Amino acid sequence: MDAFLDFLVRQKKFAIVFSLAFIAVGILSFQQMQRDQFPSVDFEILAVTTAYPGASPEDVEQSVTKVIEIELLNVSGIKDITSTSREGLSSIIVTLESNVKDVVTVKNDIRNAVNRVGNLPEEVTDLPSVLDFNIMEIPIININIDGAGFDYTEARQITDDMEKALSMVKGVSRINKNGYLESEIQIKVDPDKLSKYNISINEVIAAISSRNARFTLGDNNQPDLKKNIVILSEFEDIEQIKSVVIKSNFDGPVIRLGDISQVFRGDEEETSITRVNGTKGFILEILKQEQSDIIRTVARVKERVLELQENYPDDLRIFYTQDRSISVENRLDIIVKNGYIGLTLVLVVLGIFLSLKTAFWVAVSLPVTLLGTVAGLGLTGDTINLISLSGFILVLGIVVDDSIIIAES
């Protein structure tokens, strides 16, 4: 490095060309670089959570937590497994070895191991969820839909339409919906009628399951045609569900589901409460793709929302919260403003107390240093984010101080 710096001192023309090249590459890199809120960081940690409604901590540990832990022990690349069993919930934190070469493969092995767990209690209706601690899981913006004055079904349909449209926006990877309850067919069985007809709840479940099924029988290979044979026996409306035969014999009446229960369309059970301006509403959390620019992606999302609003009622209120692109833009503005202010002060102060030539070359050090750093970030595939911008702000003053000292000496 000393030899290279000595060469630049002796070859001034080359040093000037080298600095101009730094500036040019830095400008090109800045125009093409992706801006983000945080650098992409993989914490090499996974969380496995399983709901076991109504179970005591001891039952959760014996029937769920230990069963999953035994399966995870077969996965290589795991450093620690820490579990917590509380009433109705099992939580397992899996930490990977720091020297794992292929983190993605190990994480996939962990997911596959969790999916292989099959001897969980019947009360565990939902599969264990595997959460990856990834910085990309932080939403870049929240879209709030105020449901005041609207029927829930109508507001839910608007939310559905908006989610489908926004998922097609360039740079968007996923959309999380809060306050959204799926529509479902609910069956409310009358216990008195079950007792009257001597029918168990398991018989009802078995009858419904056997009637609502989808079977794949394989392929029908012919010389010029290959067909995949699928038998569909799925419900199409509520009346078909009501007509399911629960019990029948030669000397008694045919008992159908509609005879012993109420069948109606409703909403899934509400497990969390979402309020927008104090009323029931919806929140769409927008997550971006890893290599997409946060400012451009948010701008595209907002532009698409404006287009969609033209088709919605005028009194539907849609507004934004947690816009992460604002902080990134503010930091960029600080860099630009501080750069201009620093450049001006250096030229004025050094021009007065030293010389215009010294002031000029000290001022040149600012764009050369900053744009040279941007060029380096672009070549390494890094992004302009809050961490790197904080470093830029900190370094601005240091560069000016060092340049003045070098100029004076």
Secondary structure, DSSP 4 states (H G I P E B T S, - for coil): -HHHHHHHHH-HHHHHHHHHHHHHHHHHHHHHSPB-SS---EEEEEEEEEE-TT--HHHHIIIIIHHHHHHHTTSTTEEEEEEEEETTEEEEEEEE-TT-S-HHHHHHHHHHHHHH-----TT--SPPEEEEEEGGGS-SEEEEEE-TTS-HHHHHHHHHHHHHHHTTSTTEEEEEEES---EEEEEEE-HHHHHHTT--HHHHHHHHHHHSEEEEEEEEEETTEEEEEEEEE---SHHHHHT-EEE--TTSPPEEHHHHEEEEEEE----S--EETTEEEEEEEEEE-TTS-HHHHHHHHHHHHHHHHTTS-TT-EEEEE--HHHHHHHHHHHHHHHHHHHHHHHHHHHHHHS-HHHHHHHHHHHHHHHHHHHHHHHHHT--B-HHHHHHHHHHHHHHHHHHHHHHH-
